[in-house]
Amino acid sequence: MAFWKAFEWRGTERVYELPWMKNRIEFTARQKRVKEFLKSDFTRSQLTMDMLSRYHLSHDSMVVSGDGHAMALKAQFMPHVPGAERYPAMAKKIVDAILAEASGRSGPRTVRVSGPMIRQVYPILLVNLLGITITRPLEELIAGLEFRPGSRPMRMSGVLYAFSQILPGSAWMRALADLLFYRGERYTRKVATRLEREVFELAVTQPEGWYAQLLDLKASGDISTAEFRGEVSSLYVSSFTLGAALSSMVLCLAWDSSRASALRSDEKLRKFFVYEVLRLYPPFRNFGYEHKGASIQGDQGHRGQRGVTDLMVAVHKLHKDPDTWGDPGRFRPERFACPMARRPPSYMPFGLGRRVCSGRLFSLRLMTAVLEYLCSEDFGWELRLPGDYRGRRNGLPIPVGDRLISFPKDDRVEFLPLDPS
C-alpha cells in the first residue's frame, strides 16, 4: 500500500501535487482565481502544449510554440482570414454536403453529425484559411477517410505527461497505451500524417494565400520545415474543434427548432445563439496557463517548477458558475444582450490573453453563417432530435467529458423536409 500511495494525487480540491514530481497543478472554475492569475505575466502552460502537440502531431505550430514565434506568425496569419462576404457560401456547402450523406432516403433523414461535420469543415479550412485549391485526387482522398471524433482521455494524457517529466525516455508508455486502449488516437495520428503529406503533394497553391506565404517563409529560413509542417497539420485538429462547436450548435437548434423563425429575422439573436452554444459546449473544456519564466531544468534535464503552479481553467464549469450566470443550465441566448456577458474571464471559449485562439473570428463567422442558413427559408428542412435521443433532463445534448476536444455524446439529428406550400 505504501508504494501505491506514492502515486496518489495529494492536496486540496484545487491544487494537486505528487511527492516525486516538481509539477504542481491547480484546477479552478472560479472567476476570482482566474482574475488574480491574469494580473501576472502568464503564458500557455507546458502541460497544455504537450497535450495539444500530441494531438497536432507537431511541437512547432503557432498553437503549441513559444510566445515569440506564435505572436510573429499570428500577425502574418490574421490578414488571410476571409472577409464576411465569403461565409454564406461556406455554410451552404457544409450543410448541403452533410445532408447529401443521408441521400437516397425518403422522408426524414437521421444523421450523426459529428463525423460528417469534421469531414466537411476540413476542406473548408484548407481552401479558405490555408489558401490552397483542392485537386480531384485530394478531394477523393478526404471523402474516403473516416473522421472520428474524440481523443485519449485527458486524465490518461496527464498521467503520461507526469511520467515523461521524471522518465524522459518514457515515450514507449504512450505508444503502448494507445496500442492497447486508444486505437482511435493512433488512427487519428495516421490520418493527420497522411493528409499533411498529400496536401503538400496534391494541392495547388493560391497566389497571396497563407500557404504561399508559409512556403516563402520556409524558403527564406524564417521558419523551419518542421514549423511549416506544423501549420499545415494544425488545420486538421482545427477541423475537430470547429466541427465539435458546429455539431453542438446544430443539436441545440434541433432541440428547439421553434426558434428558427425568430433567428431568421434577427441578426443579433443569431450571434447570441452562437455565444450561448459556446458557453454550454466549449470545444476545449480546459485551458492551461503558467507564469512566464516558470519553467526550470531539473538535475536530470527534465522540466520542473519551483513555487509556481500550472493553472488549468475548467471552462465548462466556469461557464456555469451560478454566481455569474443566472440559471446556468438553461439555454438562454438572450442573456448575451448584456455586453458584459462576454467579458473574460467569466466567458472564455477561445482562451485568454495574447494566446487567444487565432481562429476565433473565422469560427464565430462560420458558426453564425451556418445557423443563418439552417434557419433560412431556402434551406427547406426542419431539424429535430430523435424521439429516443439521449440528452439531459431538459433535453439538451450531453457533452463528452474528460477529452481534449468535447463532442456531443449523442449526435443524432433528424432532418424533416418542409412542405413547399
Rosetta blueprint (number, residue, H / E / L):
1 M L
2 A H
3 F H
4 W H
5 K H
6 A L
7 F L
8 E L
9 W L
10 R E
11 G E
12 T L
13 E L
14 R L
15 V E
16 Y E
17 E E
18 L L
19 P L
20 W L
21 M L
22 K L
23 N L
24 R E
25 I E
26 E E
27 F E
28 T E
29 A L
30 R L
31 Q H
32 K H
33 R H
34 V H
35 K H
36 E H
37 F H
38 L H
39 K L
40 S L
41 D L
42 F E
43 T E
44 R E
45 S L
46 Q H
47 L H
48 T H
49 M H
50 D H
51 M H
52 L H
53 S H
54 R H
55 Y H
56 H H
57 L L
58 S L
59 H L
60 D L
61 S L
62 M L
63 V L
64 V L
65 S L
66 G L
67 D H
68 G H
69 H H
70 A H
71 M H
72 A H
73 L H
74 K H
75 A H
76 Q H
77 F H
78 M H
79 P H
80 H H
81 V L
82 P L
83 G L
84 A H
85 E H
86 R H
87 Y H
88 P H
89 A H
90 M H
91 A H
92 K H
93 K H
94 I H
95 V H
96 D H
97 A H
98 I H
99 L H
100 A H
101 E L
102 A L
103 S L
104 G L
105 R L
106 S L
107 G L
108 P L
109 R E
110 T E
111 V E
112 R E
113 V L
114 S H
115 G H
116 P H
117 M H
118 I H
119 R H
120 Q H
121 V H
122 Y H
123 P H
124 I H
125 L H
126 L H
127 V H
128 N H
129 L H
130 L H
131 G L
132 I E
133 T E
134 I L
135 T L
136 R H
137 P H
138 L H
139 E H
140 E H
141 L H
142 I H
143 A H
144 G H
145 L L
146 E L
147 F L
148 R L
149 P L
150 G L
151 S L
152 R L
153 P E
154 M H
155 R H
156 M H
157 S H
158 G H
159 V H
160 L H
161 Y H
162 A H
163 F H
164 S H
165 Q H
166 I H
167 L L
168 P L
169 G L
170 S L
171 A H
172 W H
173 M H
174 R H
175 A H
176 L H
177 A H
178 D H
179 L H
180 L H
181 F L
182 Y L
183 R H
184 G H
185 E H
186 R H
187 Y H
188 T H
189 R H
190 K H
191 V H
192 A H
193 T H
194 R H
195 L H
196 E H
197 R H
198 E H
199 V H
200 F H
201 E H
202 L H
203 A L
204 V E
205 T E
206 Q L
207 P L
208 E L
209 G L
210 W H
211 Y H
212 A H
213 Q H
214 L H
215 L H
216 D H
217 L H
218 K H
219 A H
220 S H
221 G L
222 D L
223 I L
224 S L
225 T H
226 A H
227 E H
228 F H
229 R H
230 G H
231 E H
232 V H
233 S H
234 S H
235 L H
236 Y H
237 V H
238 S H
239 S H
240 F H
241 T H
242 L H
243 G H
244 A H
245 A H
246 L H
247 S H
248 S H
249 M H
250 V H
251 L H
252 C H
253 L H
254 A H
255 W H
256 D L
257 S H
258 S H
259 R H
260 A H
261 S H
262 A H
263 L H
264 R H
265 S H
266 D L
267 E H
268 K H
269 L H
270 R H
271 K H
272 F H
273 F H
274 V H
275 Y H
276 E H
277 V H
278 L H
279 R H
280 L H
281 Y L
282 P L
283 P L
284 F E
285 R L
286 N E
287 F E
288 G E
289 Y E
290 E E
291 H E
292 K L
293 G L
294 A L
295 S L
296 I E
297 Q E
298 G L
299 D L
300 Q L
301 G L
302 H L
303 R E
304 G E
305 Q L
306 R L
307 G L
308 V L
309 T L
310 D E
311 L E
312 M E
313 V E
314 A E
315 V H
316 H H
317 K H
318 L H
319 H L
320 K L
321 D L
322 P L
323 D L
324 T L
325 W L
326 G L
327 D L
328 P L
329 G L
330 R L
331 F L
332 R L
333 P H
334 E H
335 R H
336 F H
337 A H
338 C L
339 P H
340 M H
341 A H
342 R H
343 R L
344 P L
345 P L
346 S L
347 Y L
348 M L
349 P L
350 F L
351 G L
352 L L
353 G H
354 R H
355 R H
356 V L
357 C L
358 S L
359 G L
360 R H
361 L H
362 F H
363 S H
364 L H
365 R H
366 L H
367 M H
368 T H
369 A H
370 V H
371 L H
372 E H
373 Y H
374 L H
375 C H
376 S L
377 E L
378 D L
379 F L
380 G L
381 W E
382 E E
383 L E
384 R E
385 L L
386 P L
387 G L
388 D L
389 Y L
390 R L
391 G L
392 R L
393 R L
394 N L
395 G L
396 L L
397 P L
398 I L
399 P E
400 V L
401 G L
402 D L
403 R E
404 L L
405 I E
406 S L
407 F L
408 P E
409 K L
410 D L
411 D L
412 R E
413 V E
414 E E
415 F E
416 L E
417 P E
418 L L
419 D L
420 P L
421 S L
